[in-house]
Amino acid sequence: MDLDEVTISRAIVQEQSRVLLEYMEMDVAIVGGGPSGLACAALLGERGIKCALIEKKLSIGGGMWGGGMMFPRIVVQEEARRLLDRFGIAYREHAPGYYVASSVEAVSKLTAAACSAGVEFFNLTTVEDVMVKGDGRVSGLVINWTPVEMAGLHVDPFTLACSYTIDATGHDAVVARLVEAKGTDLAVKGEGFMWAGRAETNIIRHTREIYPGLVVTGMAANAVAGENRMGPIFGGMLLSGEFAAGLVAERLGR
Ligand code: 48F
């Protein structure tokens, strides 16, 4: 087959432009492609909810790739084992209730599940602001190419509309902090000391709608609440993502 370089370029631009236009309006925008965002995206997608995951980096996976101190293994506790099973992630029992999985397999299987569920991914895309209009709800995201932000270029962004936004940006709780910075009554307390048991137990309670239209999940939920951190145990991230998906699906009546 003789290949035409321009056809290759045209295919990419045309197809991704089609997707971007289609997702200018969607049900749920998930910001951050770490374990909580990925689990949430997969479970929303499986319910037929139109959602996209926006990730500022080139690769999806957030803090899960690195496992613990760059050993590519993650620990998941008994309460979340069913989610390893649900996503087909293999594991070994290290001690009663402590399961160890490959972080590479975990990211890949969660990402594959989200893709299979119809979730669209916008990587290399940074959420730099949110849209809040007369009804006082977070009703859209202001996005730009990450390289534009990295280079400090003065380039105006695009806006995507969504019924719900999920802040899955991890320790930085970026979307929550954007809302806080506008002088709203939302206060991001910042994460507390390392205390895995407490952090993992309380994360579900902190996974909630923190501002109209804005739900927080994963480490961002703990950071908003001033809750402890937990290190390389990931059950809470998966459970929080699952809980956020259920919460938003219920609000959408799906
Ligand atoms: O940090 P991250 O993995 O979030 P998480 O799902 O999981 C936390 C764990 O990895 C770990 C832990 C142990 O359990 O505490 O840290 O809560 O993933 C957050 C993702 O959000 C992206 C960021 O690149 C990362 O992949 N992100 C951050 N800011 C933005 C963003 C932004 N402004 N726009 C788009 N993506």
Boltz pocket constraint, residues with backbone or C-beta under 6 A from the ligand:
constraints:
  - pocket:
      binder: B
      contacts: [[A, 31], [A, 32], [A, 33], [A, 34], [A, 35], [A, 36], [A, 37], [A, 54], [A, 55], [A, 56], [A, 57], [A, 59], [A, 60], [A, 61], [A, 62], [A, 63], [A, 64], [A, 125], [A, 126], [A, 127], [A, 128], [A, 168], [A, 169], [A, 170], [A, 171], [A, 172], [A, 174], [A, 217], [A, 218], [A, 219], [A, 220], [A, 230], [A, 231], [A, 232], [A, 233], [A, 234], [A, 237]]
      max_distance: 6.0
